[in-house]
Amino acid sequence: MREIKFRAFHKKIGYICNELIDIDFDSNNNMSNIGVVLENDVSYSYYDNAKTFKLMQYTGLKDKNNVDIYEGDVLYLENWNDHIPKRFNIPLDETRKVFFNNGCFCIQELNSSGHCSINHINPDFTEIIGNIYENPELLE
């Protein structure tokens, strides 16, 4: 069973918070507040309205540098074509973004709607090069 964990992007300050303390829900089961640890010179707890955050779930996979892969990450896939059936005719090296769709983590071609399950990647040939929130230029 994979480890379930989240990180959060704080939209107002443009910061990825890797440690969530708490997620509060209102009486309608909607997220109301999220508590995170902000790490500057000193780590401290910080709570804000849930709408100021974008939650990203851990996929259960790590890249070739042993870094956790989350929703929103942008991946560079080395020799991608060598690890999937030849009939798909996909270019050798690819940059793809990670997202969650219909109960499955997927990777999507940039500037395209084409996607497949993240289970098709080989983590030994995969590297996180950024994320869609802190590095939107990677999507161009």
Secondary structure as the mmCIF struct_conf table of DSSP 4:
data_model
#
loop_
_struct_conf.conf_type_id
_struct_conf.id
_struct_conf.beg_label_comp_id
_struct_conf.beg_label_asym_id
_struct_conf.beg_label_seq_id
_struct_conf.end_label_comp_id
_struct_conf.end_label_asym_id
_struct_conf.end_label_seq_id
HELX_LH_PP_P HELX_LH_PP_P1 ARG A 2 ILE A 4
STRN STRN1 PHE A 6 HIS A 10
TURN_TY1_P TURN_TY1_P1 LYS A 11 GLY A 14
STRN STRN2 TYR A 15 CYS A 17
STRN STRN3 LEU A 20 PHE A 25
TURN_TY1_P TURN_TY1_P2 SER A 27 ASN A 28
BEND BEND1 ASN A 29 ASN A 29
STRN STRN4 MET A 31 GLU A 39
BEND BEND2 ASN A 40 VAL A 42
STRN STRN5 SER A 43 ASN A 49
HELX_RH_3T_P HELX_RH_3T_P1 ALA A 50 THR A 52
STRN STRN6 PHE A 53 LYS A 62
TURN_TY1_P TURN_TY1_P3 LYS A 64 ASN A 65
BEND BEND3 ASN A 66 ASN A 66
HELX_LH_PP_P HELX_LH_PP_P2 VAL A 67 VAL A 67
STRN STRN7 ASP A 68 TYR A 70
TURN_TY1_P TURN_TY1_P4 GLU A 71 GLY A 72
STRN STRN8 ASP A 73 LEU A 77
TURN_TY1_P TURN_TY1_P5 GLU A 78 ASN A 79
HELX_RH_3T_P HELX_RH_3T_P2 TRP A 80 HIS A 83
BEND BEND4 ILE A 84 ILE A 84
HELX_RH_3T_P HELX_RH_3T_P3 LYS A 86 PHE A 88
BEND BEND5 LEU A 92 ASP A 93
STRN STRN9 GLU A 94 ASN A 101
TURN_TY1_P TURN_TY1_P6 ASN A 102 GLY A 103
STRN STRN10 CYS A 104 GLU A 109
TURN_TY1_P TURN_TY1_P7 LEU A 110 ASN A 111
BEND BEND6 SER A 112 SER A 112
STRN STRN11 HIS A 115 SER A 117
HELX_RH_3T_P HELX_RH_3T_P4 ILE A 118 HIS A 120
BEND BEND7 ILE A 121 ILE A 121
HELX_RH_3T_P HELX_RH_3T_P5 PRO A 123 PHE A 125
STRN STRN12 THR A 126 ASN A 131
TURN_TY1_P TURN_TY1_P8 ILE A 132 GLU A 134
HELX_RH_3T_P HELX_RH_3T_P6 PRO A 136 LEU A 139
#
